[in-house]
Amino acid sequence: LNELDAYSDSVDVSTYDKISVYGSSSNLSDELEFQVSHDDTNWFELTSIYVQVDYSSGQFGFIADAPFKYARLKKKGTGNVAMSDNLLAILSGKK
C-alpha cells in the first residue's frame, strides 16, 4: 500500500564483509531506504546509501560494506490513495 511505509524481511548479514542489494519495482516513483540494526529490533537508516528506483526501468541496486548484523529495506509511503505495486529485492553477500 502506497500510503503506508512497508518493510522487507530482515536479513542477518553478520557473516559477510560486503553485500549487494538489487531488484526492481513496478512503481517507478518508489523511494527506498536502506536500514541496519544490531539487534533486529531497533532500526536506523544508513544515510550514506541513497536508493533510487530508475524512472525508466524500475530497477535499483547498490553495494555496501557490512559492519552491522541485520539489514532491510523500507519502502516509504506516499500518503496517497492505496494502490498495489510489486517490489522484488535480492540481497547477496561476500565473505
Contacts in CASP RR format, 6 or more apart in sequence:
PFRMAT RR
TARGET T0000
AUTHOR 0000-0000-0000
METHOD contacts of the structure
MODEL  1
LNELDAYSDSVDVSTYDKISVYGSSSNLSDELEFQVSHDDTNWFELTSIY
VQVDYSSGQFGFIADAPFKYARLKKKGTGNVAMSDNLLAILSGKK
1 82 0 8 1.000
1 83 0 8 1.000
1 84 0 8 1.000
2 27 0 8 1.000
2 77 0 8 1.000
2 78 0 8 1.000
2 79 0 8 1.000
2 80 0 8 1.000
2 81 0 8 1.000
2 82 0 8 1.000
2 83 0 8 1.000
2 85 0 8 1.000
3 77 0 8 1.000
3 78 0 8 1.000
3 79 0 8 1.000
3 80 0 8 1.000
3 81 0 8 1.000
3 82 0 8 1.000
4 77 0 8 1.000
4 79 0 8 1.000
5 74 0 8 1.000
5 75 0 8 1.000
5 76 0 8 1.000
5 77 0 8 1.000
6 74 0 8 1.000
6 75 0 8 1.000
6 77 0 8 1.000
6 87 0 8 1.000
7 35 0 8 1.000
7 72 0 8 1.000
7 73 0 8 1.000
7 74 0 8 1.000
7 75 0 8 1.000
8 72 0 8 1.000
8 73 0 8 1.000
8 74 0 8 1.000
8 89 0 8 1.000
9 72 0 8 1.000
10 37 0 8 1.000
10 40 0 8 1.000
10 70 0 8 1.000
10 71 0 8 1.000
10 72 0 8 1.000
11 70 0 8 1.000
11 71 0 8 1.000
11 72 0 8 1.000
11 91 0 8 1.000
12 40 0 8 1.000
12 69 0 8 1.000
12 70 0 8 1.000
13 19 0 8 1.000
13 66 0 8 1.000
13 68 0 8 1.000
13 69 0 8 1.000
13 70 0 8 1.000
13 71 0 8 1.000
13 91 0 8 1.000
13 93 0 8 1.000
14 66 0 8 1.000
14 68 0 8 1.000
14 69 0 8 1.000
14 70 0 8 1.000
15 95 0 8 1.000
16 66 0 8 1.000
16 93 0 8 1.000
16 94 0 8 1.000
16 95 0 8 1.000
17 65 0 8 1.000
17 66 0 8 1.000
17 94 0 8 1.000
17 95 0 8 1.000
18 63 0 8 1.000
18 64 0 8 1.000
18 65 0 8 1.000
18 66 0 8 1.000
18 93 0 8 1.000
18 94 0 8 1.000
19 63 0 8 1.000
19 64 0 8 1.000
19 66 0 8 1.000
19 71 0 8 1.000
19 91 0 8 1.000
19 92 0 8 1.000
19 93 0 8 1.000
19 94 0 8 1.000
20 61 0 8 1.000
20 62 0 8 1.000
20 63 0 8 1.000
20 64 0 8 1.000
20 91 0 8 1.000
20 92 0 8 1.000
20 93 0 8 1.000
20 94 0 8 1.000
21 34 0 8 1.000
21 51 0 8 1.000
21 61 0 8 1.000
21 62 0 8 1.000
21 64 0 8 1.000
21 71 0 8 1.000
21 73 0 8 1.000
21 89 0 8 1.000
21 90 0 8 1.000
21 91 0 8 1.000
22 59 0 8 1.000
22 60 0 8 1.000
22 61 0 8 1.000
22 62 0 8 1.000
22 89 0 8 1.000
22 90 0 8 1.000
23 59 0 8 1.000
23 60 0 8 1.000
23 61 0 8 1.000
23 88 0 8 1.000
23 89 0 8 1.000
23 90 0 8 1.000
24 53 0 8 1.000
24 57 0 8 1.000
24 58 0 8 1.000
24 59 0 8 1.000
24 60 0 8 1.000
24 87 0 8 1.000
24 88 0 8 1.000
25 32 0 8 1.000
25 53 0 8 1.000
25 58 0 8 1.000
25 60 0 8 1.000
25 85 0 8 1.000
25 86 0 8 1.000
25 87 0 8 1.000
25 88 0 8 1.000
26 58 0 8 1.000
26 85 0 8 1.000
26 86 0 8 1.000
26 87 0 8 1.000
27 53 0 8 1.000
27 85 0 8 1.000
27 87 0 8 1.000
28 53 0 8 1.000
28 54 0 8 1.000
28 55 0 8 1.000
28 56 0 8 1.000
28 58 0 8 1.000
29 53 0 8 1.000
29 55 0 8 1.000
29 78 0 8 1.000
30 53 0 8 1.000
30 58 0 8 1.000
30 75 0 8 1.000
30 76 0 8 1.000
30 85 0 8 1.000
30 87 0 8 1.000
31 51 0 8 1.000
31 52 0 8 1.000
31 53 0 8 1.000
31 75 0 8 1.000
31 76 0 8 1.000
31 77 0 8 1.000
32 51 0 8 1.000
32 52 0 8 1.000
32 53 0 8 1.000
32 60 0 8 1.000
32 73 0 8 1.000
32 74 0 8 1.000
32 75 0 8 1.000
32 76 0 8 1.000
33 45 0 8 1.000
33 51 0 8 1.000
33 73 0 8 1.000
33 74 0 8 1.000
33 76 0 8 1.000
34 45 0 8 1.000
34 46 0 8 1.000
34 49 0 8 1.000
34 51 0 8 1.000
34 62 0 8 1.000
34 64 0 8 1.000
34 71 0 8 1.000
34 73 0 8 1.000
34 74 0 8 1.000
35 43 0 8 1.000
35 44 0 8 1.000
35 45 0 8 1.000
35 46 0 8 1.000
35 71 0 8 1.000
35 72 0 8 1.000
35 73 0 8 1.000
35 74 0 8 1.000
36 43 0 8 1.000
36 44 0 8 1.000
36 46 0 8 1.000
36 68 0 8 1.000
36 70 0 8 1.000
36 71 0 8 1.000
37 43 0 8 1.000
37 44 0 8 1.000
37 68 0 8 1.000
37 69 0 8 1.000
37 70 0 8 1.000
37 71 0 8 1.000
37 72 0 8 1.000
38 68 0 8 1.000
38 69 0 8 1.000
38 70 0 8 1.000
39 69 0 8 1.000
39 70 0 8 1.000
40 69 0 8 1.000
40 70 0 8 1.000
43 72 0 8 1.000
43 74 0 8 1.000
45 74 0 8 1.000
46 64 0 8 1.000
49 62 0 8 1.000
49 64 0 8 1.000
51 60 0 8 1.000
51 61 0 8 1.000
51 62 0 8 1.000
51 73 0 8 1.000
52 60 0 8 1.000
53 59 0 8 1.000
53 60 0 8 1.000
54 60 0 8 1.000
64 71 0 8 1.000
66 93 0 8 1.000
71 91 0 8 1.000
73 89 0 8 1.000
75 87 0 8 1.000
END
